[in-house]
Amino acid sequence: MNAGIEPFVTIYHFDLPQALEEEYGGFLSPRIVDDYKEFAELCFREYGGKVKKWITINEPWTISIFGYEQGIFAPGRCSDWVNPACQAGDSATEPYIVSHHVLLSHASAVNLYRQKFQKRQNGEIGIVLNCFWMLPYSNSTVDKAAAERAVDFVFGWHMEPITFGRYPKSMEANVGERLPNFTEEQSLRLIGSYDFVGVNYYSSFYAMESKMADQNRLRYQTDSLTEWKSEKDGIPIGPHGALFWLNVYPQGIRDVMNHVKSKYNNPPMYITENGTVNLQHRMEESLHDPKRTQYIKTHLLQLQKAIK
């Protein structure tokens, strides 16, 4: 702050206390809502005099999918046929339960902040959502619909509730009874529960229609009835990064911004994460960092176009 840098403080970024995981299963239990709100209140009370930009939770999608659908992040839960390393879990239900409680925790903290702290501390509060942009694999009607569903299942999963108080219709249709319901009171608390939305964008994919999954092996990954591809006719959507999922597609960040503007009432937005990684650079390349420089430059140019 002494250097003129305004802090954006994230209250929860993949750091659930182990004691709460052991006591009641963390975000699998509705008990997390009150405990999260109590922790948020401590943060507001102790640091709200300096912090004017609060982020409730970083990437609910990542929490739910990597922690409870694929089991590669803590707490490492999923169906054993998805990942043999998972000792417990259900990839068909737990991601949706966890995201439901994440959203309720978010709304509870925002409501508390607005009632007790915002006016006198003069700050803002929001949430950070990640989004991959999805291009239809072909011009067919089914692939265009698949691309829309894919965005719903990643970004709309959490943006729709905090804007309209409900889950995307495509999720309601495909997930059915496995998707939790909001009470009327919860919906009202969720609607408008942000002063800004943070967007994390790195890459884009092609999306195409996929067949109905085996009903005995349901999971989030197949519920959208879409298949993601990073190549089309052998040509990648953009240059490969060092991470297998990261193909450089700058226009995707512009498409995401335009999508949020048109579908979700043009909320204030910040780019909270964006970038690429190069693992094989020699020292000279690392010092000058031309690939990352180009990545940032091209994405900023696309943001400039979105603003215009």
N, C-alpha and C positions, 0 to 999 in steps of 0.2 A: 504494500500500500504506500510505503514511503517513496517508492519508485513510480507511483502513479498508475499502478496496475490494479484494476478493480477485481476483487476475488468473486468467483462464482463457487459457492460451497455446496457440495453434494452431501446430503445427510446419510444416504445409503448407497454404497457402491460395492456390492458383492461381499459384504463384511458382517454377516449375521453372527452374533455371539454364539459360540458353541454351546453355552449353557441353555440357550433357548431352543436350539436344535435338539438337544438331549431331553429337555423337559417336556416339550409338546410338539416337536416337529417343525418349529420355525414357521415359515410361510404356508405350510400345509394346514395350519390351525388358525381359526379366526381370532385366537388369543393374541396373535402377533399385532393386530391393529392397535390395541390399547398400549402395548409395550412400545411399539414404534412411535406412537403419538407422544408418549412420555419422554422418549429420547429426543424427539424433535423439539419438544418444549424446552428441554434443557439447553439445546443448541440455540434456540431463539433467545432465551433468557440471557445466556452467558455471552453470546457473540453477536446478537442482533444490532448492537450499537455500531459495530464496524461492518458487518456483512449486510449488503443491500440486495444481493441476488442469491436466493436460495433454490436449490434443486432438491426435490424430495427424494427421488429414486433414479438411478441410472439404468437405462435399458431393461425394463421389465421383460422384454422378449428374451434377452440373453439369460436372465435369471431363470426363467421358466424352461427354456429349451435346453440350454447346456447343463443346467442343474438337475432337471426332472424328466426330460425327454430323451436326451442322449447320454446323460450321466458322466459328462466329461469335466464339469465344474462341480464344486461343492454344492450340495451334499452327495453328489454322485448317485442319484436315484434314477431308475428307468426300468422298463421291462427287461428281463434277463435275455430275451431273444434279440433285443436291440443292441445291448452291450453286455457281454458275459461278466464284465467287471462289476456290474451293478448287483449289490446284494439284496436290494429291495426296490420297490417302486412300480409305477404303472404309467407307461408313456401315453396311454389313451386318456387318462383322467387327470393325473397330477399336474401337468403343465397348466391346465385350465383352472384348477383349484388355486394354485400358487399365484397366477396372474390376477385372479379375482381378489385375493387377499392383498396383493401388492397394490391394486387400484384402490381398495377400500382404505388401506394404510395411507396412501397418498392423499386421498380426499379428506381423511381425518386430520392430517397434519396441516393441510391448506386451510381447512375450516378453523382450526385452532389459531393458526397464524393470523388470519384475517380478523378474528374476534378479539384476540388479546394483544397482538404485537404490531401488526402492520401499520396502523395509523400513527403510533408514536415512534416507531422505528423507521418509517418511511422507506420500506423495502419492497421487493417483489419476490414472488415464488412461482416455480414452475416444475416441470418434469422433463427428463431427457429420454427420447425415444430414438431407436435406431431404425434405419430404413434402407433397404436395397431397392433400387428402381427395377421394375420388371417390364421388359419389352415383349410383345407377342412374338412367338417363334415364327409364326406365319401370319398372313392376312386373313386367315380363316376366322369365322365367328367364334369358334370354340377356343382358339388360342388367345384371341382378344379378351374373352371372358376369363380365361385362365390367368392372364396377366393381372387383371383387376382383382381376382380372388387372391392371388399371391400377395399383392400389396395389402389387401385387407387382413390377411392372416399374419403379416409381420407388423405393419404400422397401424392399420385400422383397429387391430385387436385392442389396443390401448388408447388410441386417439379418439375413436368413436365414442367410448364411454365417457371420456372427460369433456366431450363436446355435446353429445346428444343423450347421454345417460343409458346407452344400450350397446350391445356388441354388434358388429357388422351383420347384416342380414345373411351374407354368404356363410358366416361362421354359424349362425343359428341354424341354417338349413343343413349344413354338412356335419356339424358336431352333435346337434340334437340335444338329448338329455344330459350328455356329458358336459355341456357348457353350463356353468352356474347361472342363476338368475339374480338380478338386482331387485331389492325391494323398492317401492316407490320412494321411500326416504333416502335410500342409498343412491338412487338415480339422480334425485334432486341435488344431493350433495356433490356428486361427481360432475354434473353439468357446469362448465365454466370454472373448474377447479384449477386454474392456472392463470398467471399474468403473462407468461411467455412459455413457449415450447422450445426446448433444445433438441436439435436434430443431429444425430451422428450418421454420417454418410461416408462410405468408402468405395462401394462398387455396385455394379448392376448385373442382371442376368436376363437371359431369355426365359420365358415361361410358356409351357405348352400343356395342353389337356392331357391328363393321365387317367387310367382306368380306376374303377372302384377297388379299394384295397380289400384284402382278405378280412372278412368280418371277425375272424378269430385272432387277428393280429392288427388291431386298430392302434393308431398312434397319430400324434399331431402332424408328423411329417407327411402323411398320406391323406389327412383329412381335407386338405384344400383341393384335392384332385388335380394337382399341378405337378409338373416336373420342371426343375430349374436346370438350365444349361448355360455354360459360359462360352459355348461355341455354336456357330451355325454354319453348316456346310463346310466344316473344317476350319473356319475362320473365327478366331476369338472375338468376343465383343469389344475387347480392348487389349492393350499390351499386358502381358502377365506380370504380376508382382511376385515378390518372394513367397507370399502366402498363397496357398492353392486356391483360395476363394476370392482373391483380390485381383480383378482385372480392371485396368484403368479406363474409366468411362466418364469423363468430366461432365458431359451433358446430363448424366443421371442426376446430379445435384440440382441442376436447374429444373428438371422434370419433377423432382420431389418437391421443390419449393412451390412450383405452380400447382401441383396436386394438392398440397396442404392449403394453399390460398383458396383454390376454387371449391374444394370439398368441405373444408373445416373452418369456414368463415374468416379466413385471412388473419390468423392470430399472429402476434409478435413472435418472431423466430430468431434464434441464435444457432449458428453452427458450433456445436460443442465438441465434436470430434471429426477429424478428416485428415487423411494422410496415407502414406504408403511406407513400405520398409524394403530395404535392400540388404540382404544378408551376406553377399559375396564381395562387397566393395573392398578395394585396397585402400590404404590410408589416404592417398591423394584424392581418390574419388570420394571418400567419406568426408574429407574436409570441404570439398567444393559441392558435393551432394547434388549433381546436376539432375538426376532423375526425380528426386523429391522436390527440387526447385521447380521443375517443369510440371510436376503433378499439382503442386499448390497453385502455381500461376494459372494453369488451364482451368482449374476449378474456380478460382477467384473470377476469372473472366466470364465463366458461365453464371456465377452469382450476379455479376454486374448486369448481364443480360436479363436475368430474372427480375432484378430491381427496376430496370428500365421498362 
